[in-house]
Amino acid sequence: MIQVDNLTKFFGPVMAVDHISFDVGQGEIVGFLGPNGAGKTTTMRILTSYLPATSGIVRVAGHDVMTQSLEVRQNIGYLPDTVPLYPEMRVEEYLTYRAKLKGVDRKERPKRLEYVLEHFRVREVRRRLIGTLSHGYRQRVGLADALIHDPPLLILDEPTGGLDPVQIRETLKTIRNLKGKHTILLSTHILSQVEDACDRVIIINRGKIGLDKKLDELAKERGTFLVEVRGPKDQVSHVLETTDGVENVKAEVVADGITSYEVHPKTDDDLREALFSRIAKNGWTIRRLEQVRRRLEFHFVNLVVHEQSAAFRNTEKEAPAESSTAVQAAKNGA
């Protein structure tokens, strides 16, 4: 449904998107994540033909976004991060107008209108002026607009922004129910929503893709074991470190003789029985022993922080050379 090959985008001298490539298959729900300024909104705007790419090839539903932009837009329902609405129009009037613009057959319009009013829970405000609605209701009208023409692809940029917890839960449920019927590219800063609604995640940072994996594959990756023990810290650490299958151990004193140990395994094996046996054999008290899988937040933070640290180190390395050049230039000028 989406094919992106070596896509780049410059804004003047600034590279916002740096040679990224990815595919999204039909019926997938994909979380498209990244910190502010990572390039995700720029990428989504290129996918919708809102912005031209500097280079690369992008196809949506088999159509090139540069040469077949009209066909691309006919296959997309797009919710931008700021929903563009006409405040002087009533909800029902606006959605009917949008259905006409998007080429929905006249006989099908009433059916599509009732469908989106029901699914996005805006039926009760159908006769109200959009300008009088709360931010949450406006967001839901935007979602209804994105789906009014029943497109095969939905691109949703922060679809739950401004919604209350109940509305967020209902909106995510609606998105999950669209699985298989529509392909969905979903951008949000709330990682738990991606874990709840998506099949796969793509994380973009500093214009590059840092991670592209299915969520069930991430869930299978080995996590860590958290152990809290009342006993001599150094001795307990040694016992845990010398347990078969353990790669390393990090210890942190909690209180009252209790120390918390973060045990990192070498493989995906469950080490809880082995850890318990070795601790109990020494007569130490175990207050906690559990396996903790790495959540999406771990991968997101690890990727972003790692790249920021690397960029900072590179800047530090370059700084002395630049300073030396500046000093030499000053001497020459003198």
Secondary structure by P-SEA (a helix, b strand, c coil): cbbbcbbbbbccccccccccccccccccbbbbbbccccaaaaaaaaaaccccccbbbbbcccccccccaaaaaaacccccccccccccccaaaaaaaaaaaacccccaaaaaaaaaaaaaccccccccccccccaaaaaaaaaaaaacccccbbbbccccccccaaaaaaaaaaaaaacccbbbbcccccaaaaaacccbbbbbccccccccccaaaaaacbbbbbbbbcccaaaaaaaaaacccccbbbbbbccccbbbbbbbbcccccaaaaaaaaaaaacccccbbbbbcccaaaaaaaaaaaaaaaaaaaaaaaaaaaaaaaaaaaaaac
